[in-house]
Amino acid sequence: MTTNAKATSIGLDDEAVLLVGHGSRREKSNEQVLTLAADLEGRLGVPVDAGYLELAKPSIPDAIAGLASSVSRITVVQLSLFAASHVKNDVPLAVQNARSEHPEITIHNGAHLGVHPALVDLLDDRAAAVEAELGIDRDDDDVAVVLCARGSSDPDANSDAHKLARLLYEGRSFDRVETSFIGVTEPRLEETLHTVAKNRPDAVVVLPYMLGDGVLTGRIRDGAAEFDDEYPYVNAGAGDPLGTDTRLLDVLGDRWQEARTDSVDMSCDTCKYKVELDGYEEDVGGARAMLRALTHQESHADRDDVDAQPHAHDAPEKHVAVCTNQTCAADGSPAVLERLRQEARDSDACDARITRSSCLGRCGDGPMVAVYPDGVWYGDVDQTDAERIVSSHLDRDRIVSDLVDQTL
């Protein structure tokens, strides 16, 4: 059911929503999240704040901390198009840490936007707008549509793009609807457009499946324009991104209701972190997925060439996670954390970030220190061991063998 009316459930005066966007160094992209948060608040009738996974403030922990003083229940709603690593690893990790920091608060974690009838309807309208601009009509002309998404290393996320394209095709008079990607995976936009051209349609409508009008959307528009110049017998044009269309509120409202009633349904049967898929055997869940999420939180550094590479990474060589959950904390992990940081600051060779983590799942064997991407876990670490971990492992890539608990 789509949430089109104000919510009237009991207890909403003690509840808030946190709308989580990716975050960008472009303020226009962050303002889009703020606009949707304000509109969603009007739709649901509960306070809605915005938080960001990275690159913008407030962060998810800071946003939750800001809400925790005034409500007893927070529902996290994710403004992500597909379920890739941010949805499956990074946001759940942030929510898990927030639950540890605020045990008095009930925090629900909602699903991504995903495949939803309102999004298919929105894409249909975006295609119709391009048709009107080109002076064509799908009922009278052969119109091909290319739905172009960002692309992911997660096959589950990419498959949802194909599903959306198929749903857009079903019941409509398009000659065909193809799926393409602007990066990471195949088929790429240029390849798809050339393939579509072989069927000599009257027109090609390129739909950027993006939330905002950023660099990647610009690349999709450029690709459509280049195709239009190269193939004079095909009329081609690109549509607008999803933007802040009110139909996004329909989807976000549904995701809110699912989360707050513990009815979130993730596609675990095709998730590379849950099952072994050919070609993705190394991308497993558990500790490795969690460490990947910890690393990604610290992977974006300040750069000057944001426009050229909006999502490029400049990560440190290593990331060190120190478990500060209850059991490890009682055994002295906070002191280990601070000693590691001090030794790293004093070192001229160490290129590492050292952060606290929630439970690493080795209770009783700690304090636990995990070094990633090496996949080396040190157990029963004392603060006097910190100098050896830094000087040997972080400085010279020499594992401190007598401290090793396990390797991944």
C-alpha positions as CSV (number, residue, x, y, z in Angstrom):
1,M,0.0,0.0,0.0
2,T,1.3,3.4,-0.9
3,T,1.4,6.0,1.9
4,N,-0.5,8.9,0.3
5,A,-2.1,10.4,3.4
6,K,-0.8,11.7,6.7
7,A,-0.1,8.9,9.1
8,T,-2.4,8.7,12.1
9,S,-1.0,5.7,14.0
10,I,-0.8,5.9,17.8
11,G,2.6,7.0,19.1
12,L,3.7,9.2,16.3
13,D,4.3,12.1,18.7
14,D,7.3,10.1,20.0
15,E,8.7,9.0,16.7
16,A,11.0,10.6,14.1
17,V,12.4,9.6,10.7
18,L,15.9,9.9,9.5
19,L,16.2,10.2,5.7
20,V,19.6,9.0,4.7
21,G,21.2,10.2,1.5
22,H,24.6,9.3,0.1
23,G,26.1,12.8,0.5
24,S,28.0,14.9,-1.9
25,R,30.5,17.8,-2.0
26,R,28.0,19.4,-4.3
27,E,25.6,21.3,-2.1
28,K,22.8,21.1,-4.7
29,S,22.7,17.3,-4.3
30,N,22.5,17.6,-0.5
31,E,19.8,20.2,-0.8
32,Q,17.7,17.6,-2.7
33,V,17.8,15.3,0.3
34,L,16.7,18.2,2.5
35,T,13.9,19.0,0.2
36,L,12.6,15.4,0.2
37,A,13.0,15.3,4.0
38,A,10.8,18.4,4.4
39,D,8.2,17.1,1.9
40,L,8.2,13.6,3.6
41,E,7.6,15.3,7.0
42,G,4.5,17.0,5.5
43,R,3.4,13.7,4.0
44,L,3.8,11.5,7.2
45,G,3.1,14.0,9.9
46,V,6.2,13.1,11.9
47,P,9.5,14.9,12.2
48,V,11.9,14.0,9.4
49,D,15.6,14.9,9.5
50,A,18.3,14.3,6.9
51,G,21.6,12.6,7.4
52,Y,24.3,11.5,5.0
53,L,26.5,8.4,4.6
54,E,29.6,10.3,3.6
55,L,30.9,13.6,2.2
56,A,28.3,15.8,3.9
57,K,27.0,16.6,7.3
58,P,25.3,15.5,9.5
59,S,26.6,12.0,9.5
60,I,24.2,9.2,10.4
61,P,25.5,8.9,14.0
62,D,25.3,12.7,14.5
63,A,21.8,12.9,13.0
64,I,20.6,10.0,15.2
65,A,22.2,11.6,18.3
66,G,20.3,14.8,17.5
67,L,17.0,13.0,17.4
68,A,17.6,10.8,20.4
69,S,17.0,13.5,22.9
70,S,13.4,14.1,21.8
71,V,12.0,10.8,20.7
72,S,12.0,7.1,21.7
73,R,11.8,5.6,18.2
74,I,13.7,6.5,15.0
75,T,13.0,5.0,11.6
76,V,15.9,5.2,9.1
77,V,14.7,5.5,5.5
78,Q,17.2,5.1,2.8
79,L,17.3,7.3,-0.3
80,S,19.2,4.7,-2.3
81,L,18.0,3.5,-5.7
82,F,19.4,-0.1,-5.4
83,A,20.6,-2.4,-2.7
84,A,24.4,-2.5,-3.1
85,S,27.1,-2.2,-0.5
86,H,25.9,1.1,1.0
87,V,22.5,-0.4,1.7
88,K,23.7,-3.9,2.8
89,N,26.8,-2.9,4.7
90,D,27.4,0.7,5.5
91,V,24.0,1.9,6.7
92,P,23.3,-1.2,8.8
93,L,26.7,-0.8,10.4
94,A,26.0,2.8,11.3
95,V,22.6,1.9,12.6
96,Q,24.1,-1.0,14.7
97,N,26.6,1.4,16.2
98,A,23.9,3.9,16.9
99,R,21.9,1.3,18.8
100,S,24.9,0.6,21.0
101,E,25.3,4.3,21.6
102,H,21.6,4.9,22.4
103,P,20.2,1.7,24.0
104,E,17.2,3.6,25.2
105,I,16.1,4.3,21.6
106,T,14.4,1.9,19.3
107,I,15.9,2.3,15.8
108,H,14.4,0.7,12.8
109,N,16.3,0.4,9.5
110,G,14.3,0.6,6.3
111,A,15.0,-0.7,2.8
112,H,16.2,1.2,-0.3
113,L,13.8,2.6,-2.9
114,G,14.1,-0.5,-5.0
115,V,11.5,-1.6,-7.6
116,H,8.2,0.2,-7.0
117,P,5.2,1.0,-9.2
118,A,5.5,4.7,-8.4
119,L,9.0,4.7,-9.9
120,V,7.9,2.9,-13.0
121,D,5.1,5.5,-13.4
122,L,7.6,8.3,-12.9
123,L,9.9,6.8,-15.6
124,D,7.0,6.6,-18.0
125,D,6.4,10.3,-17.5
126,R,10.0,11.1,-18.0
127,A,10.0,9.2,-21.3
128,A,6.8,11.0,-22.4
129,A,8.4,14.3,-21.8
130,V,11.3,13.4,-24.1
131,E,8.9,12.2,-26.8
132,A,7.0,15.5,-26.7
133,E,10.3,17.4,-27.0
134,L,11.3,15.2,-30.0
135,G,7.9,15.5,-31.6
136,I,7.3,11.7,-31.7
137,D,4.6,9.4,-30.3
138,R,5.2,5.8,-29.2
139,D,1.8,4.8,-30.5
140,D,2.6,5.9,-34.0
141,D,6.4,5.7,-34.1
142,D,9.0,3.0,-33.2
143,V,10.4,4.4,-29.9
144,A,13.2,2.6,-28.1
145,V,14.0,3.4,-24.5
146,V,17.4,3.0,-22.8
147,L,17.3,3.1,-19.1
148,C,20.7,4.0,-17.9
149,A,21.7,3.4,-14.2
150,R,24.9,4.0,-12.4
151,G,26.1,0.4,-12.3
152,S,27.3,-1.6,-9.4
153,S,29.7,-4.4,-8.5
154,D,26.6,-6.1,-6.9
155,P,24.7,-8.3,-9.3
156,D,21.6,-8.0,-7.2
157,A,21.5,-4.3,-7.6
158,N,22.1,-4.5,-11.3
159,S,19.3,-7.0,-11.7
160,D,16.9,-4.5,-10.3
161,A,17.7,-2.1,-13.0
162,H,16.8,-4.8,-15.6
163,K,13.6,-5.5,-13.7
164,L,12.6,-1.8,-13.8
165,A,13.3,-1.7,-17.5
166,R,11.1,-4.7,-18.1
167,L,8.3,-3.3,-16.1
168,L,8.5,-0.1,-18.0
169,Y,8.2,-2.1,-21.3
170,E,5.2,-4.2,-20.2
171,G,1.9,-2.8,-21.2
172,R,3.3,0.2,-23.1
173,S,3.8,0.8,-26.8
174,F,7.6,1.1,-26.8
175,D,9.4,-0.8,-29.5
176,R,11.8,-2.0,-26.8
177,V,13.3,-1.0,-23.5
178,E,16.9,-1.8,-22.8
179,T,19.1,-1.6,-19.7
180,S,22.5,0.1,-19.6
181,F,25.0,1.5,-17.2
182,I,27.2,4.5,-17.1
183,G,30.0,2.7,-15.2
184,V,31.3,-0.3,-13.2
185,T,29.4,-3.0,-15.1
186,E,28.2,-3.8,-18.6
187,P,26.5,-3.1,-21.0
188,R,27.7,0.5,-21.1
189,L,25.6,3.2,-22.5
190,E,27.5,3.7,-25.8
191,E,27.4,0.0,-26.5
192,T,23.7,-0.3,-25.8
193,L,22.9,2.7,-28.0
194,H,24.9,1.3,-31.0
195,T,23.0,-2.0,-30.6
196,V,19.7,-0.3,-30.5
197,A,20.5,1.7,-33.6
198,K,20.9,-1.5,-35.6
199,N,17.1,-1.9,-35.4
200,R,16.6,1.5,-36.9
201,P,13.9,2.9,-34.5
202,D,12.4,6.3,-35.2
203,A,13.6,7.6,-31.9
204,V,15.6,6.6,-28.8
205,V,14.7,8.0,-25.4
206,V,17.6,7.8,-22.9
207,L,16.4,7.8,-19.3
208,P,19.0,8.6,-16.6
209,Y,18.1,6.5,-13.6
210,M,19.6,9.0,-11.1
211,L,18.3,11.0,-8.2
212,G,20.1,14.2,-9.0
213,D,21.4,16.2,-11.9
214,G,25.1,15.5,-11.2
215,V,28.2,14.5,-13.1
216,L,26.9,11.0,-14.0
217,T,23.6,12.4,-15.3
218,G,25.6,14.9,-17.4
219,R,27.6,12.0,-18.9
220,I,24.4,10.2,-19.8
221,R,23.1,13.3,-21.5
222,D,26.4,13.8,-23.4
223,G,26.2,10.2,-24.5
224,A,22.7,10.7,-25.9
225,A,23.8,13.9,-27.7
226,E,26.8,12.2,-29.2
227,F,24.6,9.3,-30.4
228,D,22.1,11.7,-31.9
229,D,24.9,13.4,-33.9
230,E,26.4,10.1,-35.0
231,Y,23.1,8.6,-36.2
232,P,21.2,11.2,-38.1
233,Y,18.5,8.8,-39.1
234,V,17.5,8.3,-35.4
235,N,16.0,11.1,-33.3
236,A,17.5,10.8,-29.8
237,G,17.2,12.7,-26.5
238,A,17.8,12.3,-22.8
239,G,15.3,12.7,-20.0
240,D,15.5,14.3,-16.5
241,P,16.6,12.4,-13.4
242,L,14.1,11.5,-10.7
243,G,14.7,14.8,-8.8
244,T,12.2,15.6,-6.0
245,D,9.1,14.3,-7.7
246,T,6.3,13.6,-5.2
247,R,6.1,10.0,-6.3
248,L,9.4,9.4,-4.5
249,L,7.4,10.3,-1.3
250,D,5.0,7.4,-2.1
251,V,8.0,5.0,-2.1
252,L,9.6,6.5,0.9
253,G,6.3,6.4,2.8
254,D,6.0,2.7,2.0
255,R,9.5,2.0,3.1
256,W,8.9,3.9,6.4
257,Q,5.8,1.8,7.1
258,E,7.6,-1.4,6.4
259,A,10.5,-0.5,8.7
260,R,8.5,0.7,11.6
261,T,6.4,-2.5,11.5
262,D,9.4,-4.8,11.1
263,S,8.2,-5.8,7.6
264,V,11.4,-5.0,5.6
265,D,11.9,-7.5,2.8
266,M,15.4,-7.7,1.4
267,S,16.3,-9.8,-1.6
268,C,18.5,-12.2,0.4
269,D,18.1,-15.1,-2.1
270,T,20.2,-13.2,-4.7
271,C,22.4,-11.2,-2.3
272,K,26.2,-11.9,-2.9
273,Y,26.7,-11.4,0.8
274,K,24.3,-14.2,1.7
275,V,24.7,-16.8,-1.0
276,E,27.7,-17.8,-3.2
277,L,27.3,-16.5,-6.7
278,D,29.6,-17.4,-9.5
279,G,32.3,-14.8,-9.8
280,Y,31.5,-13.2,-6.4
281,E,32.8,-15.9,-4.1
282,E,35.0,-13.5,-2.2
283,D,32.2,-11.0,-1.5
284,V,30.8,-12.8,1.6
285,G,29.0,-11.4,4.6
286,G,29.9,-11.4,8.2
287,A,33.2,-9.9,9.3
288,R,34.6,-9.2,5.9
289,A,31.5,-7.3,4.8
290,M,31.6,-5.3,8.1
291,L,35.3,-4.5,7.7
292,R,34.6,-3.3,4.2
293,A,31.9,-1.0,5.5
294,L,34.3,0.4,8.1
295,T,36.9,1.0,5.5
296,H,34.5,2.7,3.1
297,Q,33.4,5.2,5.8
298,E,36.9,6.6,5.8
299,S,37.7,6.2,2.1
300,H,36.8,9.6,0.8
301,A,39.5,12.3,1.2
302,D,39.3,15.9,0.1
303,R,40.2,16.3,-3.5
304,D,40.1,19.2,-6.1
305,D,38.9,17.1,-9.1
306,V,35.5,16.2,-7.7
307,D,33.8,17.1,-11.0
308,A,36.0,14.7,-13.0
309,Q,35.8,11.8,-10.5
310,P,32.8,12.4,-8.2
311,H,33.1,9.0,-6.4
312,A,36.8,8.3,-6.6
313,H,38.6,7.2,-3.5
314,D,41.8,8.2,-1.9
315,A,41.9,5.8,1.0
316,P,44.8,5.1,3.4
317,E,46.8,2.0,2.9
318,K,45.3,0.3,5.9
319,H,42.3,0.6,8.2
320,V,42.5,-0.6,11.8
321,A,39.3,-1.4,13.6
322,V,39.4,-1.8,17.4
323,C,36.4,-3.4,19.0
324,T,35.0,-1.2,21.8
325,N,31.9,-3.2,22.5
326,Q,31.1,-4.1,26.1
327,T,33.3,-7.2,26.5
328,C,36.4,-5.8,24.8
329,A,35.9,-2.5,26.5
330,A,35.9,-4.1,29.9
331,D,39.2,-5.8,28.9
332,G,40.8,-2.5,28.0
333,S,40.2,-1.9,24.3
334,P,39.7,1.9,24.8
335,A,43.3,2.1,26.0
336,V,44.5,0.0,23.1
337,L,42.7,2.3,20.7
338,E,44.3,5.4,22.1
339,R,47.8,3.8,22.2
340,L,47.5,2.6,18.6
341,R,46.5,6.1,17.5
342,Q,49.5,7.7,19.4
343,E,52.0,5.2,17.9
344,A,50.6,5.9,14.5
345,R,50.9,9.6,14.9
346,D,54.5,9.2,16.0
347,S,55.3,7.0,13.0
348,D,56.7,8.5,9.8
349,A,55.8,5.4,7.8
350,C,52.3,4.5,8.9
351,D,49.5,5.2,6.4
352,A,46.5,4.0,8.3
353,R,43.2,5.1,9.9
354,I,42.4,3.7,13.3
355,T,38.8,3.7,14.4
356,R,36.6,2.1,17.0
357,S,34.1,-0.5,15.9
358,S,31.1,-2.3,17.3
359,C,31.2,-6.0,18.2
360,L,33.6,-8.0,16.0
361,G,32.0,-11.2,17.0
362,R,34.9,-12.6,19.0
363,C,33.7,-11.9,22.5
364,G,36.0,-13.4,25.2
365,D,39.1,-13.3,22.9
366,G,39.6,-9.6,23.0
367,P,40.5,-6.8,23.0
368,M,40.2,-7.4,19.2
369,V,42.1,-5.4,16.6
370,A,41.4,-6.0,12.9
371,V,43.7,-4.8,10.1
372,Y,42.1,-4.4,6.8
373,P,42.4,-5.0,3.8
374,D,45.0,-7.6,5.1
375,G,42.3,-9.5,6.9
376,V,44.5,-10.0,10.0
377,W,42.7,-10.1,13.3
378,Y,44.8,-9.7,16.5
379,G,43.3,-11.0,19.8
380,D,44.0,-10.5,23.5
381,V,45.8,-7.2,22.6
382,D,47.2,-5.2,25.4
383,Q,48.1,-1.5,25.0
384,T,51.8,-2.5,25.3
385,D,51.3,-4.5,22.0
386,A,50.2,-1.4,20.1
387,E,53.8,-0.3,19.4
388,R,54.6,-3.7,17.7
389,I,51.4,-3.6,15.6
390,V,52.3,-0.2,14.3
391,S,56.0,-0.6,13.9
392,S,55.8,-4.1,12.4
393,H,52.5,-4.5,10.6
394,L,51.4,-0.9,9.7
395,D,54.9,0.4,9.0
396,R,56.6,-2.6,7.4
397,D,53.8,-5.1,6.5
398,R,55.2,-7.7,8.9
399,I,52.5,-9.5,10.8
400,V,52.9,-9.8,14.5
401,S,52.4,-13.6,14.5
402,D,52.1,-14.2,18.2
403,L,49.1,-11.9,18.4
404,V,47.1,-13.3,15.5
405,D,43.7,-14.6,16.4
406,Q,42.5,-15.4,12.9
407,T,42.9,-14.3,9.3
408,L,40.2,-13.7,6.7
